[in-house]
Amino acid sequence: MEEIVKRITDELLKDGIDVYPPASHKGECKSPYCVVKDEGAAKFQTFSTQRRMYSIYCHVPIEMYLELDDFAKKCKTAVERLAPMVMPTGLETPSFLDTVNNDYSKSVEYRCYARNKLL
C-alpha cells in the first residue's frame, strides 16, 4: 500500500511539515520532522479485507520538547483530511528521548482497510 504512504506524505507536505522515509534522516535533529511508516497488514475477521497499519513518528529537537504535542497535533490535523480512508486507531506512544539524534519523539497509529482478492 505504498499509495497510502504517499497520500499521507502528500497531506503532511501540504501543511509544510518535513517528511522523511524510514531510516533516511541523517544527523542531529535541528527542526521538527516526521516519518511515515507502513507497519504491515493482517486479515480482517472473516472478510476478504486486510487492515493495514501506518505510523507517523513525530520528532522535535530536545530543546523543543514542549512543542512535541503541538507538532503531533499538526500532523494529525493534516492526516484527518484522508478520512474515512485513513483513520486513527487511538494509539499514541508517550514521548521518548533519542540520545543518538538528540530529539524527542512520539508516534501516532492509523489504519486503512483494503480488499484483498487473494484472501
N, C-alpha and C positions, 0 to 999 in steps of 0.2 A: 504493500500500500504506500509506495513512495509518493503517489499523488497526494495523499492526505498530509504527509510531512511537508510537501511543497506548498499546499494550501495554507497550512498553519504558519509556515515560514513567511509566506507572502503577506498574510494578515499582520504578523508582527512587524515586518519591514515597512508596511504602510504607515504604522504608527511610529516610525523612526527608531525602532528597537534593533540593536545589533544582534544578529543571529549567526551562530556557528554550527557546523555539523559536529557530531560527537567526536571528541578527542582531537579537534583541529585547532583550538585556541592555544597559542603558544605564549609562554612567558607569564609574567605577573599581571593580575587583573588591575587595569588602570581606570576602567569605566564599566558601568553596568552592561551586561550582555546576557543572552540566554542560548541554550542548546535545546534543539528539538530532537527527540529520540523515539524511534519505533521500538516498543517494548515487547513485541510479539503478539501472538493471537491464540485463541482457544475456541473450540467448537462451543456454540451457544445452545444449551439444552439439547433437545432432540431435533432441532430445526437444521436446515441446510444453510446455516448462518455462522459466521465467525465474529467473535468480539475481539477487535484489535485494540491494543492499549498503546498510548503515547504519553510521554512525559516531557514537560518543559522544565528544564533546570535553569533557575534564575541565579545569576552571580552578580555580586557587587563587591567593590574593594573593601578591605577591612575597615577603613575609616568611614565608610558609608553604611555601616551595619544598620543604623536606624532607618535607612531608606529601603531596606530589603523588602519589607512588606508592601510598601507603595509601588516598588518596581514590579513585584509579583502581581499586584492588582492591575497594573497597566498591561502586563502580558495577558492576564486572564480576560480583561476587557476586550483586547484585540481578538482573542480566540472565540469569544462569545458570538461574534458575527458569523461563525460557521455552524451555529446551532440550527437545526437539530442533528445535522450530520455528525458533528463532533461535540460530545457532551462531557462535562466534568464528572468524575467519579466521586468527588468529595474528598479524595485522599490528597493531603498535602503534608509533606515532611516538615518537621521543625527545622530551623536553620542549623547549619553545621559549618564549622570552620575548616577551610582547606589551607593548611600552612605552606603547601608547595606553591600555590598560585596566589597566596595572600588574599583570599576572598572568603566571604560568607555566601552560602548557597542554600537554596531550598528548591523542592520540586513540586509540581502540580501535575496530577494524572488525569488523562482524558480517555474516553472510549469512543469507538466507532463500530457500528455493525455493518457487515457486508455479506452478501450472499456468496456462498462458495458452491459452485456447481459440482465440485468433486466430492462433497460430503454426503 
